[in-house]
């Protein structure tokens, strides 16, 4: 596993980390560094939801459908803005939303 603290200052841009597992798997200490990306889900959640039929889907504009989590938005100029614990993401009409949820036919 890569240490986010060790990466800070060595990359051009922000450093992110996934949320720790819930329950008895320990706690990430505040000095770990890096903002938590996708704060409402962790690896265990992704594994469980994938097994239940969820996948990564995209949608241009609009709102986040019920049962989906917003992972990030991609602006028309190609800028990717992740959903994090520190930064609320408000999609604009022309943005592409990257979501975790059921594919809607």
CORGI-V362956 format. One record per residue. N is the residue number from 1. RES is the residue in one small letter. PHI is phi in radians with two decimals (* if undefined). OMEGA is omega in whole degrees, 0 to 359 (* if undefined). BURIAL is b if it has 16 or more other ideal C-beta (glycine too) atoms within 10 Angstrom, else e. Layout:
N/RES/PHI/OMEGA/BURIAL + N/RES/PHI/OMEGA/BURIAL
This chain:
1/x/*/180/e + 2/x/-1.50/180/e + 3/x/-1.43/181/e + 4/x/-1.02/180/b + 5/x/-1.12/179/e + 6/x/-1.18/180/e + 7/x/-1.46/182/e + 8/x/-1.02/181/e + 9/x/1.56/180/e + 10/x/-1.94/179/e + 11/x/-2.12/178/e + 12/x/-1.58/181/e + 13/x/2.30/184/e + 14/x/-1.31/176/e + 15/x/-2.04/181/b + 16/x/-2.13/175/b + 17/x/-2.47/177/b + 18/x/-1.40/177/b + 19/x/-1.14/177/b + 20/x/-1.22/174/e + 21/x/-1.05/178/e + 22/x/-1.50/174/e + 23/x/1.57/190/e + 24/x/-1.54/184/e + 25/x/-1.60/176/e + 26/x/1.58/183/e + 27/x/-2.24/176/e + 28/x/-1.47/182/b + 29/x/-1.22/185/e + 30/x/-1.01/182/e + 31/x/-1.45/183/e + 32/x/-1.05/180/e + 33/x/1.52/182/b + 34/x/1.30/178/b + 35/x/-1.38/179/e + 36/x/-1.35/178/b + 37/x/-1.64/183/b + 38/x/0.94/189/b + 39/x/-1.10/183/e + 40/x/-1.55/182/e + 41/x/-2.42/175/b + 42/x/-2.22/184/b + 43/x/-1.01/180/e + 44/x/-1.08/178/e + 45/x/-1.09/181/b + 46/x/-1.09/179/b + 47/x/-1.03/181/e + 48/x/-1.11/183/e + 49/x/-1.17/177/b + 50/x/-1.07/178/e + 51/x/-1.09/179/e + 52/x/-1.51/175/e + 53/x/1.92/177/e + 54/x/-1.28/178/b + 55/x/-2.66/175/e + 56/x/-1.51/181/e + 57/x/-2.23/177/b + 58/x/-2.10/180/e + 59/x/-2.65/179/b + 60/x/-1.57/178/e + 61/x/1.13/178/e + 62/x/1.45/182/e + 63/x/-1.99/179/e + 64/x/-1.36/180/e + 65/x/-1.13/176/e + 66/x/-0.99/180/e + 67/x/1.46/179/e + 68/x/-2.00/172/b + 69/x/-1.99/177/b + 70/x/-1.37/177/b + 71/x/-1.57/179/b + 72/x/-2.93/172/b + 73/x/-2.12/175/b + 74/x/-2.07/179/b + 75/x/-1.27/180/e + 76/x/-0.96/179/e + 77/x/-1.45/178/e + 78/x/1.66/179/e + 79/x/-1.21/179/e + 80/x/-1.73/179/e + 81/x/-2.11/182/e + 82/x/-1.37/171/b + 83/x/-1.36/181/b + 84/x/-2.32/177/b + 85/x/-1.23/183/e + 86/x/-1.78/189/e + 87/x/-2.22/175/e + 88/x/-1.28/180/e + 89/x/-1.90/177/e + 90/x/-1.98/182/e + 91/x/-1.13/173/b + 92/x/-1.63/184/e + 93/x/-0.96/183/e + 94/x/-1.60/181/e + 95/x/-1.28/170/b + 96/x/-1.68/178/b + 97/x/-1.60/174/b + 98/x/-1.87/191/b + 99/x/-2.17/169/b + 100/x/-1.89/181/b + 101/x/3.04/180/b + 102/x/-1.31/174/e + 103/x/-1.17/180/e + 104/x/-1.80/185/e + 105/x/-1.34/*/e
